Amino acid sequence: MTTATSALQRVKSAWNIDHLPADLVADLRSDHAGETGAVWIYRGILMVSRDAAVREFAQRHMHTEQEHLARMCDLLPPLRRSILLLPWCAAGWLTGALPALFGPRAVFGTIAAVETFVDQHYQAQIDLLQGRPDHRALLDTLLTCQEDECHHRDEATSLSPGAPHWLLRAWCAVVGTGSVVAVHLARRL
């Protein structure tokens, strides 16, 4: 095989999505972008927070998000991923670092808000895959990721009991809106 042929085959495989349902490619692109952002949320928390419980939480959950990102990388070829990965990394880092400046309650409230959105985002895709046995492996991946994200949400919620104050509620609303906008952009770009 010539070098040129080999290079063309690598480019072709970087675009190939024949193994994916065509109606979910845009969602999977947003999943990949979202898992990238999630890893960076925890990196932001770890860079700023000095609270031992927050750091342990962030390290544990970052590991899970890295596993999710690896799964999305396996599913979605490089040339089908969002071209906005650098902004997703920056946005993720800020989404973790800013609340870490304000302490554990802000961190856990932020994670709960993000994961509430992610649960709904994955559920919409899971609903589309129900009854499609030819994509059972993808459905299982999404179900596993969703279960992990719900665990993150529930743990964060349990670590921050009581109603959040108005500033945290406002921040969480911004995070939720930002997540919606990010998904719309990542589906297209």
Phi, psi and omega per residue, in radians:
M1 nan 2.370 -3.135
T2 -1.387 2.843 3.122
T3 -1.102 -0.688 -3.140
A4 -1.129 -0.739 3.121
T5 -1.118 -0.756 3.117
S6 -1.076 -0.739 3.119
A7 -1.115 -0.725 3.113
L8 -1.118 -0.670 3.115
Q9 -1.157 -0.658 3.096
R10 -1.138 -0.708 3.117
V11 -1.151 -0.741 3.122
K12 -1.060 -0.764 -3.136
S13 -1.195 -0.464 3.101
A14 -1.249 -0.269 3.110
W15 -1.831 -0.345 -2.946
N16 -1.129 2.135 3.080
I17 -2.254 0.425 -3.122
D18 -1.061 -0.446 -3.110
H19 -1.434 -0.062 -3.076
L20 -1.929 2.599 3.036
P21 -1.187 2.224 -3.053
A22 -0.996 -0.591 -3.099
D23 -1.337 -0.053 3.137
L24 -2.049 0.019 -3.106
V25 -1.061 -0.760 3.138
A26 -1.111 -0.689 3.100
D27 -1.140 -0.704 3.129
L28 -1.160 -0.586 3.045
R29 -1.097 -0.724 3.108
S30 -1.218 -0.579 3.071
D31 -1.099 -0.791 3.121
H32 -1.069 -0.790 3.113
A33 -1.097 -0.719 -3.127
G34 -1.157 -0.712 3.112
E35 -1.204 -0.584 3.033
T36 -1.080 -0.856 3.116
G37 -1.054 -0.659 -3.123
A38 -1.117 -0.747 3.089
V39 -1.010 -0.732 -3.115
W40 -1.290 -0.457 3.014
I41 -1.027 -0.857 -3.112
Y42 -1.200 -0.580 3.046
R43 -1.108 -0.702 3.092
G44 -1.098 -0.757 3.106
I45 -1.053 -0.828 -3.088
L46 -1.154 -0.538 3.134
M47 -1.247 -0.537 -3.010
V48 -1.788 -0.750 -3.000
S49 -1.319 2.467 3.031
R50 -1.979 0.006 3.131
D51 -1.282 2.146 -3.058
A52 -1.048 -0.736 -3.121
A53 -1.170 -0.697 3.116
V54 -1.149 -0.765 -3.124
R55 -1.122 -0.705 3.121
E56 -1.140 -0.774 3.076
F57 -0.998 -0.862 -3.090
A58 -1.126 -0.743 -3.141
Q59 -1.103 -0.770 3.141
R60 -1.098 -0.822 -3.084
H61 -1.322 -0.513 3.062
M62 -1.100 -0.665 3.101
H63 -1.028 -0.785 3.115
T64 -1.092 -0.757 -3.135
E65 -1.137 -0.601 3.075
Q66 -1.142 -0.651 3.060
E67 -1.128 -0.743 3.103
H68 -1.073 -0.766 3.139
L69 -1.075 -0.718 3.108
A70 -1.071 -0.696 3.104
R71 -1.111 -0.754 3.136
M72 -1.164 -0.632 3.081
C73 -1.118 -0.648 3.099
D74 -1.176 -0.596 -3.104
L75 -1.363 -0.745 -2.950
L76 -1.910 2.051 -3.130
P77 -1.068 2.648 -3.052
P78 -0.911 -0.696 -3.075
L79 -1.415 0.011 3.072
R80 -1.851 0.058 -3.132
R81 -1.494 2.898 -3.133
S82 -1.075 2.425 3.075
I83 -1.436 -0.027 -3.102
L84 -1.796 0.489 -3.069
L85 -1.073 -0.652 3.123
L86 -1.083 -0.835 3.049
P87 -1.071 -0.605 3.121
W88 -1.153 -0.652 3.086
C89 -1.117 -0.810 -3.130
A90 -1.114 -0.777 3.137
A91 -1.115 -0.726 3.098
G92 -1.080 -0.817 -3.138
W93 -1.023 -0.799 3.118
L94 -1.122 -0.644 3.139
T95 -1.159 -0.441 3.052
G96 -1.590 -0.750 -3.033
A97 -1.224 -0.738 -3.081
L98 -1.059 -0.875 3.115
P99 -1.164 -0.501 3.121
A100 -1.095 -0.463 3.070
L101 -1.136 -0.455 -3.050
F102 -1.769 -0.049 3.027
G103 1.901 3.113 -3.043
P104 -1.005 -0.750 -3.099
R105 -1.041 -0.715 3.118
A106 -1.179 -0.702 3.111
V107 -1.086 -0.900 -3.080
F108 -1.155 -0.632 3.069
G109 -1.112 -0.711 3.115
T110 -1.114 -0.827 -3.141
I111 -1.073 -0.742 3.119
A112 -1.056 -0.716 3.134
A113 -1.157 -0.792 3.141
V114 -1.079 -0.850 -3.050
E115 -1.222 -0.477 3.030
T116 -1.089 -0.772 3.091
F117 -1.114 -0.800 -3.077
V118 -1.093 -0.687 3.086
D119 -0.980 -0.835 -3.136
Q120 -1.153 -0.664 3.137
H121 -1.108 -0.835 3.106
Y122 -1.136 -0.676 -3.112
Q123 -1.050 -0.686 3.125
A124 -1.066 -0.679 3.121
Q125 -1.265 -0.694 3.110
I126 -1.062 -0.731 3.112
D127 -1.044 -0.676 3.124
L128 -1.190 -0.475 -3.090
L129 -1.595 -0.224 3.141
Q130 -1.032 2.366 3.119
G131 1.349 0.274 3.100
R132 -2.098 1.410 -3.030
P133 -1.071 -0.375 3.129
D134 -1.215 -0.211 3.128
H135 -2.149 0.596 -3.104
R136 -1.072 -0.688 -3.120
A137 -1.099 -0.723 3.103
L138 -1.135 -0.750 3.102
L139 -1.030 -0.777 3.127
D140 -1.084 -0.692 3.100
T141 -1.082 -0.820 -3.136
L142 -1.136 -0.675 3.102
L143 -1.112 -0.715 3.109
T144 -1.129 -0.798 3.118
C145 -1.077 -0.783 3.137
Q146 -1.060 -0.754 3.140
E147 -1.060 -0.760 3.109
D148 -1.095 -0.748 -3.120
E149 -1.136 -0.670 3.090
C150 -1.134 -0.649 3.076
H151 -1.099 -0.756 3.101
H152 -1.032 -0.815 3.140
R153 -1.046 -0.840 -3.085
D154 -1.155 -0.693 3.105
E155 -1.153 -0.771 3.120
A156 -1.058 -0.733 3.129
T157 -1.101 -0.727 -3.118
S158 -1.209 -0.452 -3.141
L159 -1.470 -0.124 3.133
S160 -2.300 1.206 -3.072
P161 -1.214 2.770 3.128
G162 1.545 2.908 -3.124
A163 -1.327 2.377 3.097
P164 -1.251 2.641 3.103
H165 -1.273 2.968 -3.007
W166 -1.043 -0.635 -3.116
L167 -1.180 -0.724 3.099
L168 -1.172 -0.690 3.076
R169 -1.071 -0.728 3.119
A170 -1.123 -0.773 3.123
W171 -1.059 -0.782 -3.136
C172 -1.113 -0.588 3.058
A173 -1.147 -0.707 3.084
V174 -1.094 -0.771 3.127
V175 -1.073 -0.760 3.118
G176 -1.104 -0.771 3.108
T177 -1.136 -0.729 3.093
G178 -1.058 -0.651 3.107
S179 -1.130 -0.733 3.107
V180 -1.082 -0.819 3.136
V181 -1.087 -0.757 -3.133
A182 -1.054 -0.747 3.119
V183 -1.096 -0.783 3.129
H184 -1.055 -0.747 3.121
L185 -1.183 -0.801 -3.097
A186 -1.137 -0.539 3.089
R187 -1.110 -0.519 -3.051
R188 -1.735 -0.581 -3.047
L189 -2.074 nan nan
